[in-house]
């Protein structure tokens, strides 16, 4: 049976299928789409953390 990426519809390799089984996120993603989603999550976390530290920005 062929598994396709939920976002770009490319066929998943055996390695990508194994990664999706080990670390499920609810949808099947190829390696490229998975890293794209990870970058979005990392960016969101960094922005949220930076917003929490805004109280250190004293006015001069």
C-alpha positions as CSV (number, residue, x, y, z in Angstrom):
1,X,0.0,0.0,0.0
2,X,1.3,3.5,-0.9
3,X,1.2,6.2,1.7
4,X,1.1,9.8,0.6
5,X,2.0,13.0,2.3
6,X,-1.0,14.8,3.7
7,X,0.2,18.2,2.4
8,X,2.1,17.7,-0.9
9,X,0.8,14.2,-1.9
10,X,4.2,12.8,-2.6
11,X,4.8,9.1,-1.9
12,X,6.4,8.4,1.5
13,X,9.6,6.4,1.7
14,X,9.9,3.6,4.2
15,X,12.0,5.8,6.4
16,X,9.3,8.6,6.4
17,X,6.6,6.0,7.3
18,X,8.7,4.8,10.2
19,X,9.2,8.3,11.4
20,X,5.5,8.9,11.3
21,X,4.9,5.8,13.3
22,X,7.5,6.7,15.9
23,X,6.4,10.3,16.3
24,X,2.8,10.6,15.2
25,X,1.3,14.1,14.8
26,X,-2.1,13.1,13.5
27,X,-1.3,13.3,9.7
28,X,1.3,11.7,7.5
29,X,4.0,14.1,6.3
30,X,7.1,13.7,4.1
31,X,10.4,14.7,5.6
32,X,10.3,18.2,3.9
33,X,6.7,19.0,5.1
34,X,7.5,17.7,8.6
35,X,10.5,20.0,8.9
36,X,8.5,22.9,7.5
37,X,5.9,22.3,10.3
38,X,8.6,22.0,12.9
39,X,10.1,25.4,11.8
40,X,6.7,27.0,12.2
41,X,6.3,25.6,15.7
42,X,9.8,26.7,16.7
43,X,9.2,30.2,15.4
44,X,5.9,30.4,17.3
45,X,7.5,29.2,20.5
46,X,10.4,31.7,20.1
47,X,7.9,34.6,19.5
48,X,5.8,33.6,22.6
49,X,8.9,33.4,24.8
50,X,10.2,36.8,23.5
51,X,6.8,38.3,24.3
52,X,7.0,37.0,27.9
53,X,10.4,38.7,28.4
54,X,9.1,42.1,27.2
55,X,8.9,43.4,30.8
56,X,12.7,43.6,30.7
57,X,12.5,46.3,28.0
58,X,12.8,49.4,30.2
59,X,12.2,52.8,28.8
60,X,15.3,54.9,28.7
